[in-house]
Amino acid sequence: MKAVATPGDAVVCDYSMDEMRRVFNEKFPHRIAEYEGFVSRMALSVEIVFTPPDNESHECEDRVRDVKDRPILRAALAAQVDTIITGDKDFLEADLERPETLTAAQFLAC
């Protein structure tokens, strides 16, 4: 796992990957093989970055209402990403200067 993303890299944090795995185990246990295939293919083009622990939090994390989303912001800050692409209102309404938060539609319109 890389610590810092380079321009143009697509990244996802290990916290998000763990959460996706948990949800699949809980809601779609019969589809774990498909999940594993997706992750294998995704790993060919997406960097997986480390999520720093809570004791390395940033003061801007308080702007994200959902505390379960804050590790994602922490990872984005540590990886020095420019943009978070999300549909999550807690990120979109957080009014972050950096990283910029965009919906997928906004990103594609750039």
TIVODO-759915 format. One record per residue (C-alpha): x, y, z; residue in one letter. Coordinates in steps of 0.1 Angstrom, whole numbers, plus 5000, padded with zeros to 4 digits. Layout:
N
XYZA
...
END
This chain:
110
500050005000M
501350344991K
501450635016A
500850914991V
498850914959A
500351064928T
498351284905P
495851094885G
495850784908D
492550634918A
492750534955V
490650364980V
491550325017C
491849995035D
489050105059Y
486650125030S
487749785017M
487249635051D
483749795054E
482749665019M
483949315029R
481949335062R
478749435043V
479149155018F
479648905045N
476549025063E
474149085034K
475548875005F
477448585020P
476548374989H
478348624967R
481748644984I
483448484954A
482148764932E
483349024957Y
486848874957E
486848874919G
485849244919F
488549334944V
491249144924S
490349324892R
490049664910M
493549614926A
495049624891L
494149994886S
493350134921V
495850204948E
494850084983I
496050335009V
496550295046F
494050455070T
495850625099P
494650545134P
492250775154D
495150935173N
496351085140E
493051275134S
492751615118H
490651895131E
488651915098C
487351565105E
484751725128D
483051875097R
482051525086V
478951445106R
479151065105D
482050945127V
482250625106K
483150835076D
486051015093R
488650745088P
488050775051I
488851155053L
491851075075R
493150835048A
492551085020A
494451355039L
497351115047A
497451005010A
497251374999Q
494451314975V
493051604956D
489451484953T
487051254970I
484351124946I
481351024967T
477551024969G
477751055007D
475951365019K
478151375050D
481151435028F
479351655003L
477951885030E
481151905050A
482452205031D
486052085030L
488652295012E
490952005006R
490351744995P
487651864972E
484451654974T
482451584942L
479751354931T
480551124903A
478451334879A
480351654890Q
483651474885F
482751354850L
481551704840A
485051854849C
END
